[in-house]
Amino acid sequence: MAYTRSEKARSLCSVLMLGGMVLSATVGSAYAQTPPYPTKPVTIVVAFPPGGMTDIVSRALAKELSQELKQAFVIENRPGVAGQVGTEYVAKQNADGYTLLVGATGYVIAPAMKKVGYDPLKSLEPVAVLAKAPNLIVVNPKVPATNLPEFLNWAKTQQSIPFGTAGAAGSTHLGGEWLAQVTGYQFVHVPYKGAAPATNDAVAGQIPMAVQDSMSVSAFIASGRLRPIVNMGAERSKLFPELPTMQEAGFKGFDVYTWLGLYAPAGTPAPIVTMLNKEINKVMNSPEMVERLRLQNSEPLGVKDLAQTRKFVEGEVAKWKRVVQETGVKADD
């Protein structure tokens, strides 16, 4: 059957109109499946109690995100078992971007030490690395030592020395156990439910020393209520430039610090994770936040996109697995 020129034109217009309608419906459907984010308050679960580095940094971040994204980011503290309670809780939440986790170094250490209810690379998606701080040995001023040699001379005269940390399976715990191994002295771990209660007991003299991130103890150092002995990182920190490191004292390879990461439940939509990564990088590396962190004795780790963030976390998982194996530290130590 032959068509006239006008009939062909009408037919072509009909096809184009139908195609346009299909395309419009497809785009509309895709948009409907990816609604704007966030449209309601977002909960950031902090796996430690108020007062420590994790809580302080998280609250500063939440305030800035609330202003940037025009929606409330609310902190919810869920402490317990060195961060595992909060971590396992978030791992079971809906992967919709409305429940996030901020955890410390113990996030990658605990799975190397014992059975936990999450896989650090499969149960949650690493979104951003927030900040880091050197781990310090701090002592009550009654301890007769102002530096590491004096401290070790005192330590060898003691039958046992309790040291407080934010809890078992964190970087401060591993740092203290590593110290015991390389010195041969009887440092006995006393786990607390967070950095704040451990620090308070060291200040009060209930325990003679603590191994803590610098941010959690900086105010007490400044006031003279705690005395820093040594930086447990591999290099001197610009936050404490006069404080020597364990490596400088001859303990080669000793490198322990605290870092914080933000995570989302696995399966959270890629556009949400990507947007959060970009916004958090912008907030944490802004001049204002860098200065705020410096005043609280911590610092950002620099801008890392999603791939770089995952690579960093993967490296930390491997590092701490090796350290746990080499030191033989047990979960209940």
C-alpha positions in Angstrom: 0.0 0.0 0.0 1.5 3.3 -1.1 1.5 6.4 1.2 1.3 10.0 0.1 4.0 12.4 1.2 1.6 14.0 3.8 0.6 10.6 5.2 4.3 9.7 5.6 4.9 13.0 7.4 2.0 12.3 9.8 3.3 8.8 10.4 6.8 10.1 11.2 5.4 12.7 13.6 3.4 10.1 15.4 6.5 7.9 15.9 8.5 10.9 17.2 5.7 11.9 19.6 5.4 8.3 20.9 9.2 8.1 21.3 9.2 11.4 23.2 6.4 10.2 25.5 8.4 6.9 26.2 11.6 8.9 26.9 9.8 11.3 29.1 8.2 8.5 31.0 11.6 6.7 31.4 13.3 9.9 32.7 10.4 10.6 35.0 10.5 7.1 36.4 14.3 7.3 36.9 13.9 10.6 38.7 11.1 9.1 40.9 13.4 6.3 41.9 16.1 8.7 42.9 14.4 11.4 45.0 16.3 14.4 46.4 18.5 13.7 49.4 18.1 14.4 52.2 14.4 15.1 52.6 14.3 14.3 56.3 16.7 14.3 59.3 19.7 12.1 59.0 21.0 10.2 62.0 24.8 9.9 62.5 25.4 7.1 65.0 28.6 7.7 67.0 29.9 4.4 68.3 31.3 6.0 71.5 30.0 8.1 74.4 30.0 12.0 74.4 33.2 13.8 75.1 35.9 11.9 73.1 37.4 12.6 69.8 34.8 10.6 67.8 31.9 12.5 69.4 33.6 16.0 69.1 34.4 15.6 65.4 31.1 14.1 64.6 29.2 17.0 66.2 31.2 19.6 64.3 30.6 17.7 61.0 26.9 17.3 61.7 26.5 21.0 62.3 28.2 21.9 59.0 26.3 19.3 57.0 23.0 20.5 58.4 23.8 24.0 57.1 25.2 22.9 53.8 22.4 20.4 52.9 19.5 22.3 54.6 18.4 19.3 56.6 19.1 18.2 60.2 22.0 15.8 60.8 21.5 14.4 64.3 24.1 12.7 66.5 23.0 9.6 68.3 25.6 8.1 70.7 25.5 4.2 70.8 28.6 3.3 72.8 29.8 -0.1 73.9 32.4 -2.8 73.2 34.9 -0.3 71.8 32.5 0.8 69.1 31.1 -2.5 68.0 27.6 -1.9 69.4 27.0 1.2 67.3 28.7 -0.4 64.3 26.6 -3.5 64.3 23.5 -1.4 64.8 24.1 0.7 61.7 25.1 -2.4 59.6 21.5 -3.6 60.1 19.7 -0.4 59.2 18.0 0.5 55.9 20.5 1.4 53.1 18.8 4.7 52.3 21.4 7.2 53.6 19.4 8.2 56.6 21.5 6.2 59.2 25.2 6.7 59.0 28.1 5.6 61.3 31.2 7.4 62.6 33.7 4.9 64.0 37.3 5.0 65.1 40.3 2.8 64.2 38.7 -0.1 66.2 36.4 -0.5 63.3 39.1 -2.2 61.3 40.9 -3.8 64.3 38.1 -5.7 66.0 37.5 -8.1 63.1 41.1 -9.2 63.3 40.8 -10.0 67.0 37.5 -11.7 67.4 34.1 -12.6 65.8 32.1 -9.5 65.3 28.7 -8.9 63.6 30.0 -7.0 60.6 32.6 -7.2 57.9 34.5 -3.8 57.6 34.6 -4.0 53.8 31.2 -5.7 53.0 28.7 -4.7 55.7 29.2 -1.0 55.4 30.4 1.3 52.6 33.3 3.6 53.5 32.1 7.1 52.7 34.8 9.4 54.0 37.9 9.6 56.3 37.3 12.5 58.7 40.3 13.2 60.9 43.3 11.7 62.6 45.2 12.3 65.8 48.4 10.9 67.3 48.0 8.5 70.2 49.8 9.6 73.3 51.0 8.0 76.5 49.8 10.4 79.2 50.3 10.1 83.0 49.0 11.5 86.2 51.3 14.3 87.4 52.1 12.2 90.4 54.0 9.7 88.2 57.7 10.7 88.5 58.4 11.0 84.8 58.5 13.7 82.2 59.7 11.7 79.2 59.9 8.2 77.9 63.3 7.1 79.4 62.2 8.4 82.9 58.8 6.7 82.4 60.4 3.3 81.5 62.8 3.6 84.4 59.8 4.1 86.7 57.8 1.3 85.0 60.5 -1.3 85.6 60.2 -0.8 89.3 56.4 -1.5 89.3 54.9 -4.9 89.7 52.1 -4.0 87.2 50.9 -0.8 85.7 47.2 -0.3 84.7 46.6 1.8 81.6 43.2 3.1 80.6 41.8 3.3 77.1 38.5 4.0 75.3 37.9 0.2 75.2 39.2 -3.1 74.0 40.2 -3.6 70.3 40.9 0.0 69.6 44.1 1.6 68.5 44.9 2.8 72.0 44.4 -0.7 73.4 46.7 -2.2 70.7 49.2 0.6 71.3 49.4 -0.2 75.0 49.7 -3.9 74.3 52.4 -3.3 71.8 54.2 -1.2 74.4 54.1 -4.1 76.8 55.5 -6.4 74.2 58.5 -4.3 73.2 59.5 -3.2 76.7 58.7 -6.5 78.6 57.0 -4.5 81.4 53.6 -5.4 82.9 51.3 -2.9 81.5 47.7 -4.1 82.2 44.8 -3.0 80.1 41.8 -1.4 81.7 39.1 -0.9 79.1 36.5 1.9 79.5 33.4 2.7 77.7 34.9 5.6 75.8 37.9 8.0 76.0 36.3 10.4 78.5 35.8 8.1 81.5 39.3 6.7 81.0 40.8 10.1 80.9 38.9 11.3 83.9 40.2 8.3 86.0 43.8 9.1 84.9 43.2 12.8 86.0 41.8 11.6 89.3 44.7 9.2 89.9 42.5 6.1 89.9 44.9 4.8 87.2 48.5 6.2 86.7 48.4 6.4 82.9 46.3 6.2 79.8 46.9 5.7 76.1 44.6 8.1 74.4 44.2 10.1 71.1 45.5 13.6 71.5 42.1 15.2 71.0 40.6 13.5 73.9 43.3 14.6 76.3 44.4 17.9 74.9 42.5 20.0 77.4 43.9 18.1 80.3 47.5 18.4 79.0 47.0 22.2 78.5 45.8 22.5 82.1 48.6 20.4 83.5 46.3 17.7 84.9 47.9 15.1 82.6 51.5 14.9 81.4 52.3 13.7 77.9 55.2 11.2 77.8 55.5 10.1 74.1 53.9 10.2 70.7 53.1 6.6 69.6 53.1 7.6 65.9 55.9 6.9 63.4 56.7 10.6 62.9 56.5 13.7 65.1 53.2 15.4 65.0 53.0 19.1 64.1 50.3 19.2 66.8 53.0 18.2 69.4 56.3 19.1 67.7 58.4 18.8 70.8 57.1 15.4 71.8 59.4 12.5 70.7 58.1 9.3 69.1 58.5 5.7 70.1 60.7 5.2 67.0 63.0 8.0 68.1 63.5 6.1 71.3 64.6 3.0 69.4 61.3 1.1 68.9 61.5 0.7 65.2 58.3 0.2 63.3 56.1 1.5 66.1 53.3 3.5 64.6 49.9 3.9 66.3 47.4 6.7 65.7 43.7 7.2 65.8 41.6 8.0 62.7 37.9 8.4 62.2 35.8 7.3 59.3 32.2 7.7 58.2 30.2 4.8 56.8 26.8 3.9 55.3 25.1 0.6 55.2 26.1 -1.5 52.2 23.8 -1.0 49.3 23.2 2.7 49.9 22.5 4.3 46.5 25.6 5.4 44.8 24.4 9.0 44.1 23.8 9.4 47.9 27.2 8.0 48.8 29.0 10.1 46.2 27.3 13.3 47.3 28.1 12.6 50.9 31.7 12.0 50.1 32.0 15.3 48.2 30.2 17.3 50.9 32.2 15.8 53.8 35.5 16.3 52.0 34.5 20.0 51.5 33.5 20.4 55.1 36.5 18.6 56.8 39.1 20.3 54.6 37.7 23.8 54.8 40.1 26.3 56.4 37.6 26.8 59.3 37.4 23.1 60.1 41.2 22.6 59.7 41.7 25.3 62.3 39.0 24.0 64.6 40.6 20.5 64.5 44.1 22.0 65.1 42.8 23.7 68.2 41.5 20.4 69.5 44.8 18.6 68.5 43.7 16.6 65.4 43.8 17.2 61.7 42.1 16.0 58.5 43.7 13.3 56.3 43.2 15.3 53.1 40.6 15.0 50.3 39.9 11.4 49.4 37.3 10.4 46.8 35.3 7.2 47.3 37.9 4.9 45.6 40.7 6.4 47.7 38.6 6.1 50.8 38.0 2.4 50.2 41.7 1.9 49.4 42.7 3.6 52.7 40.3 1.4 54.7 41.5 -1.7 52.9 45.1 -0.8 53.8 44.2 -0.3 57.5 42.3 -3.7 57.6 45.5 -5.4 56.3 47.8 -3.4 58.6 46.0 -4.2 61.9 45.4 -7.8 61.0 49.2 -8.1 60.7 49.8 -6.2 64.0 47.3 -8.4 65.9 49.0 -11.6 64.5 52.5 -10.3 65.4 51.6 -9.2 69.0 49.3 -12.1 69.8 46.8 -9.8 71.5 43.5 -11.5 72.4 40.1 -9.9 72.4 39.7 -10.2 76.2 43.2 -8.7 77.0 
